[in-house]
């Protein structure tokens, strides 16, 4: 099987060639259209001056038809070119994901960061160099929201988790489908805006516009007005001008009276018209794809309405109704509207659609958003065939992983470690010198658990675990607005962890350099009692610290185990292997790092 990098490069070459071909074809059509226009116009004038009016009229019709044909063909080519360029960009981004270049992706999801969330800030879930920035391929508002939900609200049901895993891995195999879905979403630049206004509009049906007598009247009254106007001009002695004029004025008064209802409706419909076109194309791509997963098939079935009509066809009907409103921007629309009551024609079409399909719109786009979020997860499954499928079971307890690595680090620089926590109350106390890898190791465990609870593969050779609520205390900052110091903010986070554990909720805690905001004696005493208390609750976790004396806790017969990271020196330089080892750290490097930074610490 070809590696993902090789497949992406082949697609880049394919779409680059296709893009150039389309650009050349489009230029030829533009030139040919101009040639036909000028040549046809010249021939029309020549034949007319020669007195050959029939031939001149024939050439005019042929020229006009050819011109319209080439205009439509050129528009089609422009759209296809945009699609190909989007696919080209997608494959380039896919290559970037497999290197360090993905950190320039513009959508970081930074607006989703919540300081109060149990782990979002500490585990780099959103923001620069985050998991969201790496994996996100969503384009719609609801797609981004659903991916946010996946990342922030871990699953805790084994059956549902297995079903999501099944969907993600099947979507991983459907590379062309995922890329076409993403590419279509990229064609609408503002599709990530909240569509709540559209949902509100679609969900309110006004039955006044679809009463039985109205539709015949909307055809009859304009027809009568047009006939009266024509006959009043041809036979003014039989049809006085005040008759059509009176009906004309009546149309105007009725249109003006109902404009307070029609104008806002048209504004919303036109505002989201391009979005609806994109939604239609994306849903079409999903509905027509063949899947074997029962859950994906169920989602496709849910896109059908009560009449068993596919959602994309129902959205297409909305598009046809919206098109009727476009003529409103023409300079002569006022006169046209007064004759034909076109506002009412468009309004009845829109309300008829709302009656048939309006309440389903939010559900359709929610399903589409979930497919986008699942496709984002599938990116990891496809790009990293060496990552494993985690086994998460309710009856197991703890975590057991082999060759566990941090998913946001390059494979060339990533160092993997084994980890096992298999008994209630077990705490791994991680010591080590500065920059040795303690914090990264804690984050590695946490972020892989987040992936596992999403249904994604994890960066490991083997991963088994159970369901926990993840809590971390690593990047605690002070808050000037509330007057909260970093130390007190850390205390509040730890209080929350204790409250959860005391209620019997399975918790995995990740504490990095706890109580670093106070003096060494208080820090040691507080950390010692906290670790023992957390262990007694039956929850499990990891605690990193520079306080080597905390390693004595393991001698007290508790569930606390000592591990450490170390550095080594060679030719006057410091090196780290980032491999976890049993026991308490025996090395320190702060003085050496100060000297490396150019800080003179020589005593005077």
N, C-alpha and C positions, 0 to 999 in steps of 0.2 A: 504494500500500500504506500502511495506517495505521502510524503510528509506535508503538513499544512503549508509550510513555507514554499515548497515546490509548487503546490496547487495554486497558491495566491500569486506567485510570480507568473505562472502560465496564464492565469486570468488577466493579470495586468497587461501582459503582452497582447492577449486576445482583444481586450477592450480598447487598448491604445490603437491597435490596427483598425478596429471597427469605428472608433471615433474619427480617425483621419478619413476613412472611407465615406462616412456620413457627411463630414464637412465638405469634402470634394463634391459629393453628389448634390448637396444643398447649393453650393456655388454654381454648379452647372445648371441646376433648375432655375436659379435666380437669373442667370444670363439668358437662358432659353425663354423664360417668361418675358423678359425685357425685349428680346428679339421678336417674339410673337406679337407683343403689344405694338411695337413700332412698325413692324412689317404689316400687320393686319390693319393698323390705322392708315398707313400709306395706301394700301391696296383698296381700302374702303373709299377713301377720298378720290383715288384715281377712277374707280369704277363709277362713282357717283357723278364725277365731272364728265365722264364719257356717256352719261345718260343711262347707264346700266344699273338702275335702282334695285331691281330684283337680285342681281348678282351682288351688289353692294350690301344689301340687307342680309343675304346668305353668309357672306364673309364676316359681317359684324357678329352674327349669331355664333358662328364657328369660333371666331377670335375670342368672344366673351366666354364661351364655354371652356375653351382651352385655358384661358387666363384663370378662371375660377378653379379648374382642375389643378393647375400647377400651384396656385396659392394654397389649396388644401393639402396638396402633396408636400409642399414646403413646410407647412405647419406640422404635419405628421413627422417629417424628418427632424424638425427642431425638437419635438418632444422625445423622439427616440434618441437623439443625440444627448439630451439632458439625462435620460435614463442611463445611457451607456457611461456618461461622465460620472454619474452618481455611483455606478457599480465599480468604475475605475477607482474612485476615491475610497470606496468601502474596502476594496482589496488592498489598497495601499495602507489604510488604517489597520487592516488585519495583519499585515507584515509588521507594522509599527508595534502592535501589541506583543509581538514575540521578541521585541527588543526594548531598549530603554526609551524609545521615541514616543511611546504612548503617553508620556507625561505632558505632552503639549496639547492633548485633546482639550477642546474648549469647555466641554460640559463636565464640570467637576461635581455637580450636585451640592455645592457648598451651602445653598439655601436650606438644605435638609439637616444641617448640623444642629444638634440639640445638646447643649452642655449638660443637661440633666439626664440624658439617656444613659442607661447602665454601661454601654461600651462604645458607642459611636465615635466619640472623640479619640479615645485611647487606641482603638484598633484601626484607625484610618479608613473608616467606612465611606466617608464623604470628604470632599475637598481635594486639594492638590496632592497628587501621588496616592490616590485612594482606590479602594476596590470598585467603587461606582465609576470612577473615571476610566479604569481599565476595562470593565466589562460592558458598560452601557452601550446599547445599540438602539435604544428606543428613540422615537421622534414625537409621538403624541403626548399630550399632557397626561392622560390616564396611564399610558405606558410607563412614563417616568414615575408617576405616583405608585404604580404597582411594583416596580422594581425597588423603590424606596421601602415599600411595605415588606417585600421579601427580605431586605437587608436589616430592617429594624425590628421586625416581629418574627422571631424564629418559630418554626413549626414545632409542635410538641405531640403530634399524633403519628404513630409509626405507619399506619396504613396510608394516610394522606401523604406522608413524606415519600413513601415508596412509589405512589402514583405520580407525584411530581418528578421524582427521579426518572421514571419511565418516560414521561413527556420530554424532559430535558435531553435525555440521551437520544431519543428518536429525532428530535429537532436538530440535534448535533449532526446527525447523518444527512439532514436535508439542507445542505449548504446553499444550493441555488435558491431554494425557497426563502431561506432567511435573508439572503442578500437582496433578492427581489423585493421582499417586504420592506427592508430597511431603505433600499433605494427609492421606492415609491414614496415613503414618508419624507425623504429628504427634498422632494420636489416642491413641497409646500412650506415656505420659510417660517410661517408663524403658527404652525400646527401644534406647537407645544403650549399654546395659550389655553387657559381654563375655559372649557366649553359649557360651563354651567348656564350661561345666558341662552345658549342654543337648546339645552335640555329643557329649560323653563319654557321657552317658546314652543318647542315641539310637544310638550306635555299638556298644553292648554288648548283644548279644542273648542271652537266657537261654532255651534250648530246653526247659527243664523245664515251662514254662507252656503249651506247645503240643504236648505229646505226644498221640498219637491217643486214648488212653483217657481223658484228663483232661476234655475238653470234655463228653462224654456224662455223665461222673461228676458234673461240676459242676451239671448240670441234674437228674440222677437223685436225688442225695443230698438236695438241698433239697426236691424234690417228695415224696420218701419221708418226710422229717421233718415236713413240713406235713400230709401225710395222716395220719401216725401221731398227731400232736398233735390234729387235729380228731376223729379216731375215738376217741382216748383220752378226750376230753371228752364225746363223745356215747355211746360204748359202753365205759365203763371196765372192764366185766366181760370184754370180748373183747380189748381192747388195754390192757394194764397201763401205767400212767403211766411206769414205769421205762424202757420201750422208747424213746419219743420223748426222754425226759430223757437217756438214755445217748447217743443220737445227737447231741443238742443239746450235751452236754458234749464229745463227740468233735469236733464242729465247732469249738468254742471252743479246744480244745487245738491243733488243726491251724492255726487262724488265728493263735494266739499264737506258735506255732513259726515260722511263715513271716513274721511281722510285721517281722522284721529285714530282710527283702528287700522287702516291699511298701511299708512306710512311707517309706523314702528315695526309692523310685521315684515314689510318689504326690506327695511333696513337690516333686520337680523338675518333674514334669508340671504340677502346679497353679501353681507359681511362674512358669512360662513360658507358661501357657495364653493370657493376653491378648496376649503377644508373638506367639504362633503365629497367633492370629486376625488380627493386623495383618499378619504376614508373608504369610498366605494371601491377604488382600485386595490387598496390594501386588503379589504375584506374579500374581494373577488379572488385575490391570490391565495388567501387562507382557505376559503370555501372550496376551491377547485383542487387543492392539494390532497393527495392520497396518503392517509396515515393508517397505522395499525394500532396505535395506542387507543384504548377505549375512552380515555379521558379527552384526548384531542378530537376524537369522533363525536363525543358528546358536546363539546364546545361548538363544533361545526353544526350539529343538529340544533343547538340553542339559537343559532343565528337565523333560523327559519321562523316565520311568523305563524299565526293561526291558520293562514291559508297555505302553509307549507311552501311559500315562495322564498327563495334565497334573499338574504338581507341586501346583497349588492344590487339586486334588481329593484328592491323597494327603495333603496337610496337613489337609484337612477331615476325613479319616478319623481322624487323630490327635486332632483336636478332639472328635470323637464319643467316642473312648476316654477322653479326659480328663474329659468330662462325667460319665462313670460314677463318677468319684471324688468329685464334688461332694456327693453324698448323705452322704458320710462325716461331714460337719459337722452333720448333723441330730441333734437330741437323742435320738431313738429309734433312731439308726443301729446301736448295739451289738446290740440285739435283732434288728433287721432283718438285720444281717450274720451273726449266728449262725444264723438260719433259712436264709438264701439263699446264704451264702458269697460275698457281693458283692465283697469284696476280691479274691477269685480271679477273678471274672467280669471286673472292671476290669483286673486284671493280665494276663490272657490277651489282652484286647483291645489293650492297650498293647504287649505283646511281639509280637503278631501284626503290628502296624504296624511295629515296629522291624525285624522280619525282612524285611518287604516294602520298606520305604522308609527305615529309619533311617540307613544309611550314606550316603544321597544328601542328607540334610538340609544338611550343611555346604556341599556344592557348590551347592545351590539358593540358600542365603543369600549365598554368595560372589558368585554371578551377580547376585543382587538388589543387593548392595552395589556391584558394578561399574556396574550400570545407574544407580544413584543418583549415583555419582561422574561418570559420563558426562553425566548430566542437569545436574549442577552446572556442568560445562564448557559445556554447551549454553546455559546462561543468558547467558554472555558472547556467544555467537554470535547469539542472538536480540536481546539488548538493544543490541548495538552493530553494526548492519548496515554502518556506515561503516568498521569495522575490517577489515583484510585477512586473507586466508588465507596464512600463510607458506609459502614454497616451500623445503623443506629437502632437500638432495640430498647423497648421499655423495661424489659426484665433484667438487662445487664446493668452494671454499675461501674462508672469510671470511664477512663480513656486509655486506650492502648494503640499506639501508632508506631510504625516503622518508617524511618527515613522521612520524618516530617520536616517540611521546609516552608519558608514564608512565600506565599503566592505572588507578592508584589516585587520580589527580587528576581533578577535574571538568573536563569538556570546555571549560567557560567560562574556566578559569584555566590549563589545560594549554598549554604551549608545545612545539611539535613541532620536531624538527631532523632533518636528513639525516645519515647516517653511512655510511662505506664503509671497510672494511678488507679488502683483497683479495689480499694477498701474505703468504706465510709469514714470520713474524718481524716483521711490521709492528706498531708500537706507537704509539698516539696519546698524546702527552704533553699533558695539559690543565692550563693555568694559568689564574689568575683570582683576583680579590679575594674576600673573604669574602661569603657569601650570594649569589654570582653564579650558582650552579647547577651547579657541577662535580660534586658528589656525586650530585645528582639525575640528572644525565646518565648517570653510570656505572650507577646503579640502573635507569634506564630501559632501557638495553641489556640488563642482566642479567635483569630480571624479564620482559621480552618474549621473551627466549630461553627462559626457563622455560615460558612459555605456549606457545611454538612447539613445544617438545619434548613438551608434553602433548597436542598435537593441537588446541589452542585457536586462535582468531583472535588476532592481535596488534594492538596500538594503533598502527597505521601505515597509510599509503596503499599501500605496497608493501614487502615484506620477503622477502629471499632470504638463504639461509645454508647452512652445513654443520654437521656434528655436532661439538660440543666438550664437554669437561668444564668446567663453570663453576666457577671459584674466585674468591673475593673476600676482600679484607682491608680492611675499612672500619670496623667497630665492634668493635674488639678491646679487651677489658677485662682488668683484672688479676683474679687469682683468689686470694683470701685463704686458701682451704682448702689449696691446693697451694703457696702462696707464690710464685706466678708473676706477675711484673709485666706490665703491658700491652705493654711493649716486647719482653720475651722471648716473650710469647704471639704477638706479631706475627711474630717471627723464626721460631717453630715453624710458623706458617701458611705463611710464604714458603718455608721448607724443604720443606714438603709439595708446594707448587706446583712447585718446582724438581725434586723427585724425579719427579713425574708427567711433566714436560716432557722430562726427560733419558731417560725410558723410551720416548720417541716417542709418547706419548699426546697427541692434539690438545687443547690447553687454551686457554680464553679466560680471562684474568685481569683482575680489576678491583681496582686498588690505589688507595686514597684516602689521600693525605697520608702516604706511607710513611715509616717511621722517625721519626715525630713525637715519639717518646718519648726522643730523645737530643739532644745538642747539634747546632748548625747545621752545624759542619764535618763531623762524623761522618755526619750525616744526608745531606749533599750527596754525600760520597764513597761511602757505602754505596748510596744510591739510584742514582748514576751507574753503578756497576759492576753492580748488580742488573738495571737496565733493559737494559743491553747484553748481559748474560748471558741474560736471558729472550728477547731478540730473536734471539740466535744459536741457540736451541733450535728455532726455527721456529714457536713458539706466538705467538698474537696477544693483544693486550689494550690496556687503557687505564690510564693512571697520572695521577692528579691531584696537583698539588703547588703550594705557594706559592714554591717555590725556582725563581725565574725563570732562574737560571744553568743549570739542567738543560736549558733550551732549546738550549743550545749543542751538545747531542748530535746534533741534526739536521744540523749542519755537518760532522760527521765521516763523512758518506757512509753512514750506517746507515739502517735501515728506520724510524727514529723520525721522527714528524711532529708539528709543533707546532700546537695549537689553543688557543683561550682563550675565556673568557666575560668580559664587561665590564659596567660600570655607567655611568650618566650622571647629571648633576646638573642640577636645574632649580628655581629659586626657593628655593635653600637646602635642597633635599631630594634624597635619593638614590633612584634608580630602576634597575631591572634589566630587561633585555629577554629574558634567558635564551636567547639565540640564540648558537650556537657559531660561532666565526669562526676563520679560519686565522691562524697566527702566535702569538707569545708575548704574554702580557698586558703592557700598558704602564701599568696603573692599580693603585692601592692605595686601600683605604678604611678601614683599621683605625682610624686616628686619628679619622676622621669618625664611625664607629660608636661609638667610645668617648664622644665628645661627645654623640651622640644618646642614649646610655644614661645621661647625667648624670655621667660620670666626668671630673673636672677634672684635666687633665694639664699645666696651666700650670707651667712651671719656676719654682721659688722663688728 
